[in-house]
Amino acid sequence: MKSLVLSLFFLPSVLFSQNNDSLVLKKIYNFYLTQSKCYSNLEFLTTKIGGRLTGSAEAEKAVAWAKKAMYEAGADTVILQPCMVPHWVRGKKEKCILTSPKTKALPLNCVALGSSVGTGNTGLSAAVIEVKSFDQLKALGEKNIRGKIVFYNVFFDQSLINPGQAYGATVQYRSRGASYAAKYGAVAVVVRSMTSLADDEPHTGNMNYDTSLSKSRIPAFALGYQSASRLSDAIRNESGVKLYLESHCQTLKDVLSYNVVGQINGSEKPGEFLIAGGHLDSWDTGQGAHDNGTGIVQSIELLSLFKTLGIKPKHSIRAVAFMNEENGLAGSRAYAGFAEANKEKHLAALETDAGGFTPRGFGIDTTGGLYNQVIKWKDLFSPYHLSRFEKGGGGADLSSLKKSGVACIGFEPDGQRYFDIHHTAQDTFDKVNKRELELSAAAIGALIYLLDTYK
């Protein structure tokens, strides 16, 4: 009986809290849908600055822009965290030409993979051998591979509902395929682009030379989906198929760059932090709109939310524009190092790096009971069509923080179209829908507000 009385006593306050939270979330969504600068900020970042590969003049301009934008959004202070980043340059347009006794010169759409060495002006020409796995490569061995170009013809698994899982299964051929092939004497590699869309737009992305597999560094390319299929058909139906490859990429000395961190100081616990972030760098082939301009503007608008609605956060709120997610994670390490050096306590860290599409929910770390806390708010998000609250965590930029025990969150928009344009020249401002972008930003802002209120 006593417990029943206590429950009845506290019930009105619980209901009041839920009702009050619902009203605040409605105000938050109204702000993002009617006053947000997400879309206009994204337009400037992508169309006036463009692709922002680390070490480039565009990346440097983006740092200056982000600092200005964060102050304009209401940051009390903006911190520039230095980090040394790779400076890889693509150079002149790549070439890939298929030849055979039947086919004299068929151009294929290609792009060099990030961090690859180039062929130089002379290019290279060699016979092609097609494989569909590392096991098949190993079985063929050096006697069949030496002196040839290895073609990793690995498709996305279309039966997987989450395209990110298909990407995870195939990206190993992009990232380590060159070193595996070089181990058996290959002179270059080409990979089928990491996508399920049957267009002919080649997808770049970073690769790494694994010296434990081979000391040789051989050129690496991605082919557009249709070009990869043309090559596979030629190998199946013709003899003597060769490729001519030409690229002019090179790696220069590392350069100094920065994470850009906008902060609103906490009113009660300024030494405790809640952060939302994305990565400021992008590949050079497109404008870096979905990957990851959308995440940057969503994070910056978090500052504007608190300032515009007059919400004084208890904890310090940060918007973080990480540098060098695409080809090195120097910004991730720099942020974690800064936090450790200053003995900062992070209550939670959210990353938004999956495009600016319709919001679906969050992947939430179980560290420190975070998942159990956030799942209680699921009904508050129901009117906004967010239903996916699953155990998970943040992305690559939060990996260094996660190692130090920080609870991480990954924002999850609808991912069905993300890998259609991921790492391509098609990742441009016009591919982002304004309302989808703002709804996603509102979901992030609402969750950070709740975390600040109840942590």
Long-range contacts (C-beta under 8 A, 24 or more apart in sequence): 18-380, 21-377, 21-380, 21-450, 21-453, 22-380, 24-449, 25-380, 25-381, 25-384, 25-446, 25-449, 27-309, 28-305, 28-309, 28-442, 28-445, 28-446, 28-449, 29-384, 29-439, 29-442, 29-446, 31-305, 31-308, 31-309, 31-442, 31-445, 32-301, 32-305, 32-438, 32-439, 32-441, 32-442, 32-445, 33-435, 33-438, 33-439, 33-442, 35-308, 36-301, 36-304, 36-438, 36-441, 37-73, 37-297, 37-301, 37-304, 38-294, 38-297, 38-298, 38-301, 38-437, 38-438, 38-441, 39-297, 39-432, 39-434, 39-437, 39-438, 41-69, 41-297, 41-300, 41-301, 42-289, 42-293, 42-294, 42-296, 42-297, 42-356, 42-429, 42-432, 42-437, 43-429, 45-288, 45-293, 45-296, 45-297, 46-287, 46-288, 46-289, 46-293, 46-428, 46-429, 47-287, 47-429, 50-287, 50-288, 51-282, 51-283, 51-284, 51-285, 51-286, 51-287, 51-288, 52-280, 52-281, 52-282, 52-288, 53-88, 53-114, 53-281, 53-282, 53-283, 53-284, 53-326, 53-327, 54-85, 54-86, 54-87, 54-88, 54-255, 54-257, 54-281, 54-323, 54-324, 54-326, 54-327, 54-328, 54-330, 55-85, 55-86, 55-87, 55-88, 55-89, 55-252, 55-254, 55-255, 55-257, 56-87, 56-89, 56-284, 58-284, 59-85, 59-257, 59-280, 59-281, 59-323, 60-257, 62-280, 62-281, 62-321, 63-257, 63-258, 63-260, 63-280, 63-321, 63-323, 66-260, 66-262, 66-280, 66-296, 66-300, 66-321, 67-260, 69-300, 70-260, 70-262, 70-300, 70-303, 70-319, 71-262, 73-262, 73-300, 73-301, 73-303, 73-304, 73-307, 73-319, 74-264, 74-303, 74-304, 74-306, 74-307, 74-308, 75-262, 75-263, 75-264, 75-303, 75-319, 76-263, 76-264, 76-265, 77-262, 77-263, 77-265, 78-260, 78-261, 78-262, 78-263, 79-259, 79-260, 79-261, 79-263, 79-338, 80-258, 80-259, 80-260, 80-261, 81-258, 81-259, 81-260, 81-261, 81-331, 81-334, 81-335, 81-338, 82-256, 82-257, 82-258, 82-334, 83-256, 83-257, 83-258, 83-259, 83-323, 83-324, 83-330, 83-331, 83-333, 83-334, 84-254, 84-255, 84-256, 84-257, 84-330, 85-254, 85-255, 85-256, 85-257, 85-281, 85-323, 85-324, 85-328, 85-330, 85-331, 86-115, 86-251, 86-254, 86-324, 86-327, 86-328, 86-330, 87-251, 87-252, 87-253, 87-254, 87-255, 88-114, 88-115, 88-249, 88-250, 88-251, 88-252, 88-327, 89-249, 89-250, 89-251, 89-252, 90-247, 90-248, 90-249, 90-284, 90-285, 91-118, 91-247, 91-248, 91-249, 91-250, 92-248, 94-221, 94-245, 94-246, 94-247, 94-248, 95-123, 95-244, 95-245, 95-246, 95-247, 96-190, 96-221, 96-223, 96-227, 96-243, 96-244, 96-245, 96-246, 97-243, 97-244, 98-230, 98-231, 98-234, 98-241, 98-242, 98-243, 99-125, 99-241, 99-242, 99-243, 99-244, 100-234, 100-238, 100-239, 100-240, 100-241, 100-242, 101-238, 101-239, 101-240, 102-238, 103-234, 103-238, 103-241, 106-230, 106-234, 108-223, 108-224, 108-227, 108-230, 108-231, 108-243, 109-200, 109-201, 109-202, 109-223, 109-224, 109-226, 109-227, 110-190, 110-202, 110-221, 110-222, 110-223, 110-224, 110-227, 110-245, 111-202, 111-203, 111-204, 111-221, 111-222, 111-285, 112-204, 112-219, 112-220, 112-221, 112-222, 112-247, 112-249, 113-174, 113-178, 113-191, 113-204, 113-205, 113-206, 113-207, 113-220, 113-221, 113-222, 114-204, 114-205, 114-206, 114-207, 114-283, 114-326, 114-327, 115-206, 115-207, 115-208, 115-209, 115-251, 115-327, 116-178, 116-207, 116-219, 116-220, 116-221, 116-247, 116-249, 117-217, 117-218, 117-219, 117-249, 117-250, 117-251, 118-219, 118-247, 118-248, 118-249, 118-250, 119-188, 119-219, 119-245, 119-246, 119-247, 119-248, 120-248, 121-246, 121-248, 123-244, 123-245, 123-246, 124-187, 124-188, 124-219, 124-244, 124-245, 124-246, 125-242, 125-243, 125-244, 125-245, 126-187, 126-188, 126-242, 126-243, 127-240, 127-241, 127-242, 128-190, 128-231, 128-235, 128-241, 128-242, 128-243, 130-231, 130-232, 130-235, 134-172, 134-173, 134-180, 137-180, 137-181, 137-184, 138-184, 140-184, 141-184, 142-184, 142-185, 145-181, 145-184, 145-185, 145-186, 146-184, 146-185, 146-186, 147-185, 147-186, 147-187, 148-185, 148-186, 148-187, 149-186, 149-187, 149-188, 149-189, 149-190, 149-243, 149-245, 150-177, 150-181, 150-186, 150-188, 150-189, 150-190, 151-189, 151-190, 151-191, 151-228, 151-231, 151-232, 151-235, 152-177, 152-189, 152-190, 152-191, 152-192, 153-192, 153-228, 153-231, 153-232, 154-191, 154-192, 155-192, 155-196, 156-194, 156-195, 156-196, 156-419, 158-196, 162-415, 163-196, 163-415, 163-416, 163-418, 163-419, 164-354, 164-415, 164-418, 164-419, 166-196, 166-419, 167-194, 167-419, 167-422, 170-194, 171-205, 174-205, 174-206, 174-207, 174-220, 174-222, 175-205, 175-206, 175-207, 175-208, 176-207, 176-208, 176-210, 176-213, 177-207, 177-220, 178-207, 178-209, 178-217, 178-218, 178-219, 178-220, 179-208, 179-209, 179-210, 179-211, 179-213, 179-214, 180-210, 180-213, 180-214, 181-218, 182-213, 182-214, 182-216, 182-217, 182-218, 183-213, 183-214, 186-218, 187-218, 188-218, 188-219, 188-220, 188-221, 188-243, 188-245, 189-218, 189-219, 189-220, 189-221, 190-220, 190-221, 190-222, 190-223, 190-228, 190-231, 190-243, 190-245, 191-220, 191-221, 191-222, 191-223, 192-222, 192-223, 192-225, 192-228, 193-222, 193-223, 193-224, 193-225, 193-228, 194-222, 194-419, 194-422, 194-423, 195-225, 195-419, 195-420, 195-422, 196-419, 196-420, 197-225, 197-419, 197-420, 198-225, 198-226, 198-229, 199-224, 199-225, 199-226, 199-420, 200-224, 200-225, 200-226, 200-227, 201-225, 201-421, 201-424, 201-425, 201-426, 202-227, 202-424, 203-422, 203-423, 203-424, 204-283, 204-285, 204-423, 204-424, 205-283, 205-326, 205-422, 205-423, 206-326, 206-327, 219-245, 219-247, 221-245, 221-247, 257-323, 257-324, 257-330, 257-331, 258-323, 259-320, 259-321, 259-322, 259-323, 259-331, 259-334, 259-335, 260-320, 260-321, 260-323, 261-318, 261-319, 261-320, 261-321, 261-335, 262-300, 262-303, 262-318, 262-319, 262-320, 263-316, 263-317, 263-318, 263-319, 264-303, 264-306, 264-307, 264-313, 264-316, 264-317, 264-318, 265-316, 266-313, 266-314, 266-315, 266-316, 266-317, 267-312, 267-313, 267-314, 268-314, 268-315, 269-314, 269-315, 269-316, 270-315, 270-316, 271-316, 271-344, 271-345, 272-315, 272-316, 272-345, 272-346, 272-347, 272-455, 273-315, 273-316, 273-317, 273-318, 273-339, 273-344, 273-345, 273-346, 273-347, 274-313, 274-315, 274-316, 274-317, 274-318, 274-346, 274-347, 274-348, 274-349, 274-448, 274-451, 274-452, 274-455, 275-317, 275-318, 275-319, 275-320, 275-346, 275-348, 275-349, 275-350, 276-302, 276-318, 276-319, 276-320, 276-349, 276-350, 276-351, 276-352, 276-444, 276-448, 277-318, 277-319, 277-320, 277-321, 277-322, 277-349, 277-350, 277-351, 277-352, 277-397, 277-398, 278-320, 278-321, 278-322, 278-351, 278-352, 278-353, 278-397, 279-321, 279-322, 279-323, 279-324, 279-325, 279-326, 279-331, 279-353, 279-397, 280-321, 280-322, 280-323, 280-331, 281-322, 281-323, 281-324, 281-325, 281-326, 281-327, 281-331, 282-326, 282-427, 283-326, 283-423, 283-427, 285-423, 285-424, 285-425, 285-427, 286-421, 286-423, 286-424, 286-425, 286-426, 286-427, 286-428, 287-427, 287-428, 287-429, 288-427, 289-356, 289-427, 289-428, 289-429, 289-431, 289-432, 290-355, 290-356, 290-357, 290-418, 290-421, 290-422, 290-427, 290-431, 290-432, 291-353, 291-355, 291-422, 291-423, 291-427, 292-325, 292-352, 292-353, 293-356, 293-429, 293-432, 294-352, 294-355, 294-356, 294-432, 294-437, 294-440, 295-351, 295-352, 295-353, 295-356, 295-411, 296-321, 297-437, 297-441, 298-352, 298-356, 298-411, 298-437, 298-440, 298-441, 298-444, 299-352, 299-444, 301-441, 301-445, 302-441, 302-444, 302-445, 302-448, 305-445, 305-449, 311-449, 313-452, 314-452, 314-453, 314-455, 315-347, 315-452, 315-455, 317-448, 317-452, 320-397, 322-397, 325-353, 325-396, 325-397, 329-396, 329-397, 329-399, 329-400, 331-397, 332-396, 332-397, 332-398, 332-399, 332-400, 332-401, 333-400, 335-397, 335-400, 335-401, 336-400, 336-401, 336-403, 336-404, 337-400, 339-401, 339-404, 340-404, 346-401, 346-406, 347-407, 347-451, 347-455, 348-406, 348-407, 348-408, 348-409, 348-451, 348-455, 349-394, 349-398, 349-401, 349-406, 349-407, 349-408, 349-409, 350-394, 350-408, 350-409, 350-410, 350-411, 350-444, 350-447, 350-448, 351-394, 351-395, 351-396, 351-397, 351-398, 351-408, 351-409, 351-410, 351-411, 352-411, 352-440, 352-444, 353-395, 353-396, 353-397, 353-410, 354-395, 354-410, 354-411, 354-412, 354-413, 354-415, 354-418, 355-413, 355-415, 355-417, 355-418, 356-413, 356-432, 356-433, 356-436, 356-437, 356-440, 357-413, 357-414, 357-415, 357-417, 357-418, 357-433, 357-436, 357-440, 358-385, 358-413, 358-414, 358-436, 358-439, 358-440, 359-384, 359-385, 359-386, 359-411, 359-412, 359-413, 359-414, 359-436, 359-439, 359-440, 359-442, 359-443, 360-386, 360-387, 360-388, 360-412, 360-413, 360-414, 361-386, 361-387, 361-388, 361-389, 361-390, 361-412, 362-386, 362-388, 362-389, 362-390, 362-392, 362-409, 362-410, 362-411, 362-412, 362-443, 362-447, 363-390, 363-391, 363-392, 363-393, 363-409, 363-410, 363-412, 364-389, 364-390, 364-391, 364-392, 364-393, 364-409, 365-391, 365-392, 365-393, 365-394, 365-402, 365-407, 365-408, 365-409, 366-391, 367-405, 367-406, 367-407, 367-408, 368-407, 370-407, 370-409, 373-454, 374-409, 374-447, 374-450, 374-451, 377-447, 377-450, 380-446, 380-450, 381-443, 381-446, 384-439, 384-442, 384-443, 384-446, 386-443, 388-412, 409-447, 411-440, 411-443, 411-444, 413-440
